[in-house]
Amino acid sequence: MEKETILVVDDNQQISRLWANELLPSLGYTSLVARDGKSALANLHKQQVSLMLLDLQLPDMSGLDILRQLVREGKNVPTILVTAQG
């Protein structure tokens, strides 16, 4: 059985590294990392993911912008939106 893939989209290198290299693999998931919106969308266009952990604030666009783009494209990606902002 193939492992499910989770895309971690976060510009904070420490947070994305923790999720992608430690937590998710220890739970049996494969992980991908994107540090900005453009990279996240590129990953989503070339690979099927089971879940996206998406930061609200990214350097080039917001997490909501990414979700809006996916809706325009007719893509349904289960997403958990996260933020370190208050």
C-alpha positions as CSV (number, residue, x, y, z in Angstrom):
1,M,0.0,0.0,0.0
2,E,1.3,3.4,-1.0
3,K,1.9,6.0,1.7
4,E,-0.3,9.1,1.7
5,T,1.4,12.3,0.8
6,I,1.0,15.5,2.8
7,L,2.1,18.9,1.4
8,V,3.5,21.2,4.0
9,V,3.4,24.9,2.8
10,D,5.2,27.2,5.3
11,D,7.9,29.8,4.8
12,N,9.3,29.1,8.3
13,Q,12.1,26.6,7.7
14,Q,12.1,25.2,11.2
15,I,8.4,24.5,11.2
16,S,8.3,23.0,7.8
17,R,11.4,20.8,8.6
18,L,9.8,19.6,11.8
19,W,6.6,18.6,10.1
20,A,8.1,17.2,6.9
21,N,11.2,15.4,8.2
22,E,10.2,14.3,11.7
23,L,6.5,14.3,12.6
24,L,4.8,13.2,9.4
25,P,7.3,10.4,8.5
26,S,7.1,9.1,12.1
27,L,3.3,8.7,11.5
28,G,3.8,6.9,8.2
29,Y,3.2,9.7,5.7
30,T,5.3,10.9,2.8
31,S,5.8,14.7,2.8
32,L,6.6,17.4,0.4
33,V,7.6,21.0,1.3
34,A,6.8,24.3,-0.4
35,R,8.1,27.6,1.1
36,D,5.8,29.9,-1.0
37,G,2.6,29.9,-2.8
38,K,4.0,29.5,-6.3
39,S,5.9,26.4,-5.3
40,A,2.9,25.0,-3.5
41,L,0.7,25.4,-6.7
42,A,3.5,23.8,-8.8
43,N,3.6,20.8,-6.4
44,L,-0.2,20.5,-6.5
45,H,-0.2,20.5,-10.3
46,K,2.4,17.7,-10.7
47,Q,1.5,15.4,-7.8
48,Q,-1.6,14.2,-6.0
49,V,-1.6,15.0,-2.3
50,S,-3.9,13.6,0.4
51,L,-3.7,16.7,2.6
52,M,-2.2,20.2,2.6
53,L,-0.9,21.9,5.8
54,L,-1.1,25.5,4.6
55,D,0.3,28.6,6.3
56,L,-2.0,31.6,6.1
57,Q,0.9,34.1,5.5
58,L,3.4,33.3,2.8
59,P,5.9,35.6,1.1
60,D,4.2,35.8,-2.3
61,M,0.5,35.2,-1.6
62,S,-1.8,34.2,1.2
63,G,-2.9,30.7,2.0
64,L,-6.4,31.9,1.1
65,D,-5.1,33.0,-2.4
66,I,-3.9,29.4,-2.9
67,L,-7.3,28.0,-1.9
68,R,-9.1,30.4,-4.2
69,Q,-6.8,29.3,-7.1
70,L,-7.5,25.7,-6.5
71,V,-11.3,26.4,-6.5
72,R,-11.0,28.2,-9.8
73,E,-9.2,25.1,-11.2
74,G,-11.8,22.7,-9.8
75,K,-9.3,21.0,-7.5
76,N,-10.4,19.8,-4.1
77,V,-7.5,19.3,-1.7
78,P,-8.3,18.7,2.0
79,T,-6.5,21.5,3.8
80,I,-5.6,22.5,7.3
81,L,-4.9,26.2,7.4
82,V,-2.5,27.3,10.1
83,T,-0.9,30.5,11.2
84,A,1.5,31.8,13.8
85,Q,-0.2,35.2,13.7
86,G,-2.4,36.3,16.6
